[in-house]
Amino acid sequence: MPTTTVVADRQTTASLHAISDVSDNLVRARSMATPLSSFPGLLPRDTQTAYAIQTNSIVNWPDEVGGWKVGGITPAFREHFAAERLAGPIFKSQIVQISDGHDVTMTVFDRGFAAIEAEFIIKTAKPVGPKNFDTSNPHLEDLVASIHVGAEIASSPLAAINDIGPGAIISDFGNNAGLVIGPEISRWQERSSDPVDITVEVDGKTVGSITRSIGDDALAAFGFLVDLTLSRGLTMPAGTYVTCGALSGIHDVAPGVESNVVFGGLAEFSVSFARRYPTT
């Protein structure tokens, strides 16, 4: 066997071990609700490796994927990772429905990272995957069953996850820990350009306020996820929920605090935060 082939095989084996080790460490930290003081292994320097870690962790996580979060990559990291957005799984047990005027309690990692983000949320109408999607005629609106207001709960055992960057965020389930799905926006196609006043409060203090519309970039974020899903050889079943990016920003929370989210003229709801405990 040529020497170059042996070296390549060893490098591939080493890379697979590194991916597996990081994945195992991240899954263990989440399962045990144990804070991490640093990234637990070799930090991915490209999205391919980070998504490989994420895929390995999804396989080993005892829950089904019910949705996907799409988030923006901060400008400081975009050139290196050659991407403006990233994605991570949202598991079914962490997806909750909420009605206008109601409240819900969500769990986050104590002494880790925790935040709430107001979001537009798309529910898919059809399966999206390599075997059932016509890439030559991708009408995104045909894939949308409904659009809702809601909130992503971002949380990780790694407190500095956002500072470390996309390699860490993608690897650790996109820094996601739950999804709150609010009321559906009726006739969203007709109202896609309508301005919506969005406000987020934490413990009674306004921490984010912005006016946005569905048409600003919700479908663009969804289009990114469709492309990423196909490139990874994955399939999104019909009924998958997709968050389309933080609207008013990423707002820090912690166990014991309460947040109020207002989508002017559409819905208002509250989220209380509790400590997440080990699941094993």
C-alpha positions as CSV (number, residue, x, y, z in Angstrom):
1,M,0.0,0.0,0.0
2,P,1.4,3.4,-0.9
3,T,2.7,5.5,2.0
4,T,0.5,8.5,1.1
5,T,-2.6,6.3,1.4
6,V,-1.6,5.1,4.8
7,V,-1.1,8.7,6.0
8,A,-4.5,9.7,4.6
9,D,-6.2,6.8,6.3
10,R,-4.6,7.7,9.7
11,Q,-5.6,11.3,9.3
12,T,-9.2,10.3,8.5
13,T,-9.3,8.0,11.5
14,A,-7.9,10.7,13.7
15,S,-10.5,13.2,12.5
16,L,-13.3,10.7,13.1
17,H,-12.1,10.1,16.6
18,A,-11.8,13.9,17.3
19,I,-15.4,14.4,16.0
20,S,-16.7,11.5,18.1
21,D,-14.8,12.7,21.2
22,V,-16.2,16.2,21.0
23,S,-19.7,14.9,20.3
24,D,-19.6,12.6,23.3
25,N,-18.4,15.4,25.6
26,L,-21.1,17.8,24.5
27,V,-23.9,15.2,24.7
28,R,-22.7,14.2,28.2
29,A,-22.6,17.8,29.4
30,R,-26.2,18.4,28.2
31,S,-27.4,15.1,29.6
32,M,-25.9,15.8,33.0
33,A,-26.6,19.5,32.9
34,T,-23.0,20.1,33.7
35,P,-21.4,23.5,32.9
36,L,-18.4,23.6,30.6
37,S,-15.6,26.0,31.2
38,S,-14.1,25.6,27.7
39,F,-14.9,23.8,24.5
40,P,-14.5,20.1,25.2
41,G,-12.0,19.1,22.5
42,L,-10.6,20.3,19.2
43,L,-12.6,23.3,18.1
44,P,-13.9,22.9,14.5
45,R,-12.5,25.5,12.1
46,D,-14.9,24.8,9.3
47,T,-18.7,24.2,9.1
48,Q,-18.2,20.7,7.6
49,T,-16.5,19.4,10.7
50,A,-18.9,21.3,13.0
51,Y,-22.0,19.8,11.3
52,A,-20.3,16.3,11.4
53,I,-20.1,16.7,15.2
54,Q,-23.7,17.9,15.3
55,T,-24.9,14.9,13.2
56,N,-23.1,12.5,15.5
57,S,-24.7,14.1,18.5
58,I,-28.2,13.9,17.0
59,V,-27.8,10.2,16.5
60,N,-26.8,9.8,20.1
61,W,-29.4,12.1,21.7
62,P,-32.5,10.3,23.1
63,D,-35.1,12.4,21.4
64,E,-36.4,13.1,17.9
65,V,-35.8,16.2,15.9
66,G,-39.0,18.2,15.6
67,G,-37.6,21.5,14.2
68,W,-34.5,23.4,13.3
69,K,-33.2,26.8,14.4
70,V,-31.6,29.1,11.9
71,G,-29.3,31.8,13.3
72,G,-27.0,34.4,12.0
73,I,-23.2,34.2,12.1
74,T,-21.7,37.4,13.4
75,P,-19.7,39.4,10.9
76,A,-16.4,38.7,12.6
77,F,-16.7,35.0,11.8
78,R,-18.4,35.1,8.4
79,E,-15.4,35.3,6.1
80,H,-13.6,32.5,7.9
81,F,-16.6,30.1,7.8
82,A,-17.8,31.3,4.4
83,A,-21.4,31.5,5.6
84,E,-23.9,34.1,7.0
85,R,-26.2,31.6,8.8
86,L,-26.0,28.4,10.7
87,A,-28.5,25.8,11.9
88,G,-29.1,23.4,14.7
89,P,-31.8,20.8,15.8
90,I,-34.7,21.4,18.1
91,F,-35.9,18.3,19.8
92,K,-39.6,17.4,20.1
93,S,-39.6,17.2,23.9
94,Q,-38.5,20.9,24.0
95,I,-41.2,22.2,21.7
96,V,-44.2,23.8,23.4
97,Q,-47.3,25.5,22.1
98,I,-48.6,28.7,23.7
99,S,-51.7,30.8,23.3
100,D,-52.0,34.5,23.3
101,G,-51.8,35.9,26.8
102,H,-50.6,32.7,28.4
103,D,-47.3,31.7,30.0
104,V,-45.0,28.7,29.9
105,T,-41.9,27.5,31.8
106,M,-38.8,26.5,29.9
107,T,-35.5,25.0,31.3
108,V,-32.0,26.3,30.6
109,F,-28.5,25.4,31.8
110,D,-27.5,26.9,35.1
111,R,-24.1,28.5,34.9
112,G,-24.1,28.0,31.1
113,F,-25.4,30.2,28.4
114,A,-29.1,31.1,28.3
115,A,-31.1,33.5,26.2
116,I,-34.5,34.2,24.7
117,E,-35.0,35.3,21.1
118,A,-38.3,36.5,19.5
119,E,-38.7,34.7,16.2
120,F,-41.0,34.1,13.2
121,I,-41.5,30.4,13.0
122,I,-42.3,28.4,9.8
123,K,-44.1,25.1,9.9
124,T,-43.4,23.0,6.8
125,A,-46.2,21.7,4.6
126,K,-44.2,19.1,2.7
127,P,-41.2,16.8,3.3
128,V,-37.9,18.3,2.1
129,G,-35.1,15.9,1.3
130,P,-32.9,14.6,-1.5
131,K,-35.5,12.1,-2.6
132,N,-38.6,14.3,-2.6
133,F,-37.6,17.8,-3.5
134,D,-37.4,19.3,-7.0
135,T,-34.3,21.5,-6.8
136,S,-35.0,22.8,-10.3
137,N,-38.2,24.4,-9.2
138,P,-37.8,25.4,-5.6
139,H,-40.9,27.5,-4.7
140,L,-40.3,28.1,-1.0
141,E,-43.8,29.4,-0.3
142,D,-45.2,26.1,-1.4
143,L,-43.3,24.4,1.4
144,V,-44.8,26.6,4.1
145,A,-47.9,25.3,5.9
146,S,-48.1,28.3,8.3
147,I,-46.0,31.0,10.0
148,H,-46.2,31.6,13.7
149,V,-44.9,34.1,16.2
150,G,-42.8,32.6,19.0
151,A,-39.5,32.4,20.8
152,E,-36.3,30.3,20.6
153,I,-34.8,29.3,23.9
154,A,-31.0,29.3,23.4
155,S,-29.0,27.5,26.0
156,S,-25.8,25.5,26.3
157,P,-23.6,24.2,29.1
158,L,-20.8,26.3,27.6
159,A,-21.2,29.8,28.9
160,A,-18.9,31.4,26.3
161,I,-20.4,29.5,23.3
162,N,-21.3,32.6,21.3
163,D,-17.9,34.2,21.9
164,I,-16.1,31.1,20.8
165,G,-18.1,31.3,17.5
166,P,-19.8,29.1,14.9
167,G,-17.6,26.1,15.3
168,A,-18.8,25.7,18.9
169,I,-22.4,26.8,18.2
170,I,-23.0,24.4,15.3
171,S,-21.4,21.5,17.2
172,D,-23.6,22.0,20.3
173,F,-27.0,21.7,18.6
174,G,-26.9,25.3,17.4
175,N,-27.0,26.5,21.0
176,N,-30.6,25.5,21.1
177,A,-32.6,24.3,24.2
178,G,-36.2,24.8,23.2
179,L,-38.9,26.4,21.1
180,V,-42.1,28.3,22.2
181,I,-44.6,28.3,19.3
182,G,-47.2,31.1,19.6
183,P,-50.3,31.8,17.5
184,E,-50.4,31.4,13.7
185,I,-50.2,34.6,11.6
186,S,-53.4,34.3,9.5
187,R,-53.1,35.2,5.8
188,W,-49.4,35.6,6.2
189,Q,-48.8,35.9,2.4
190,E,-51.0,39.0,2.2
191,R,-49.4,40.4,5.4
192,S,-45.8,39.5,4.6
193,S,-44.7,43.2,4.3
194,D,-46.8,44.5,7.2
195,P,-44.6,46.0,10.0
196,V,-44.8,44.2,13.3
197,D,-43.6,45.9,16.5
198,I,-41.7,43.4,18.5
199,T,-40.7,43.9,22.2
200,V,-38.9,41.6,24.6
201,E,-38.8,42.2,28.3
202,V,-36.7,40.4,31.0
203,D,-37.9,40.8,34.6
204,G,-39.9,43.8,33.6
205,K,-37.1,45.7,31.8
206,T,-37.2,46.2,28.0
207,V,-34.2,44.5,26.5
208,G,-35.1,44.5,22.8
209,S,-37.4,46.4,20.6
210,I,-37.7,46.5,16.8
211,T,-40.1,46.7,13.9
212,R,-39.8,43.9,11.4
213,S,-41.9,42.1,8.8
214,I,-42.1,38.5,7.7
215,G,-40.8,39.5,4.3
216,D,-37.6,41.0,5.7
217,D,-35.7,37.7,5.8
218,A,-37.9,34.8,7.2
219,L,-38.1,33.1,3.8
220,A,-34.4,33.7,3.1
221,A,-33.5,32.0,6.4
222,F,-35.9,29.1,5.5
223,G,-34.2,28.9,2.0
224,F,-30.8,28.6,3.7
225,L,-32.1,25.7,5.8
226,V,-33.6,23.9,2.7
227,D,-30.3,24.2,0.9
228,L,-28.3,23.0,4.0
229,T,-30.7,20.1,4.5
230,L,-30.2,18.9,1.0
231,S,-26.5,19.3,1.1
232,R,-26.3,17.2,4.3
233,G,-28.5,14.5,2.8
234,L,-31.1,15.0,5.5
235,T,-34.9,15.1,5.2
236,M,-37.3,17.5,7.0
237,P,-40.7,15.8,7.4
238,A,-43.8,17.8,6.9
239,G,-44.7,19.6,10.1
240,T,-41.2,20.5,11.0
241,Y,-40.8,23.9,12.7
242,V,-38.1,26.3,11.6
243,T,-37.0,29.4,13.5
244,C,-36.0,32.2,11.1
245,G,-33.5,34.2,13.2
246,A,-33.5,36.5,16.3
247,L,-35.6,39.5,15.5
248,S,-34.8,42.0,18.3
249,G,-31.6,40.4,19.4
250,I,-30.3,37.7,21.8
251,H,-31.4,38.5,25.3
252,D,-29.7,36.9,28.3
253,V,-31.8,35.0,30.8
254,A,-31.2,32.7,33.7
255,P,-33.1,30.3,36.0
256,G,-35.6,32.3,38.1
257,V,-36.2,35.1,35.6
258,E,-39.3,35.8,33.5
259,S,-39.5,37.2,30.0
260,N,-42.4,38.8,28.2
261,V,-42.6,38.7,24.4
262,V,-44.9,41.0,22.5
263,F,-45.7,40.9,18.7
264,G,-47.8,44.0,18.4
265,G,-51.3,43.3,17.1
266,L,-50.6,39.5,16.9
267,A,-49.8,38.0,20.3
268,E,-48.2,38.4,23.7
269,F,-46.9,35.7,26.0
270,S,-44.6,35.1,28.9
271,V,-41.8,32.6,29.5
272,S,-40.4,31.8,32.9
273,F,-37.1,30.1,33.2
274,A,-36.1,27.2,35.5
275,R,-32.9,25.2,35.9
276,R,-32.4,22.2,33.7
277,Y,-31.5,19.0,35.6
278,P,-29.8,15.8,34.4
279,T,-31.9,13.7,32.1
280,T,-30.0,10.5,32.8
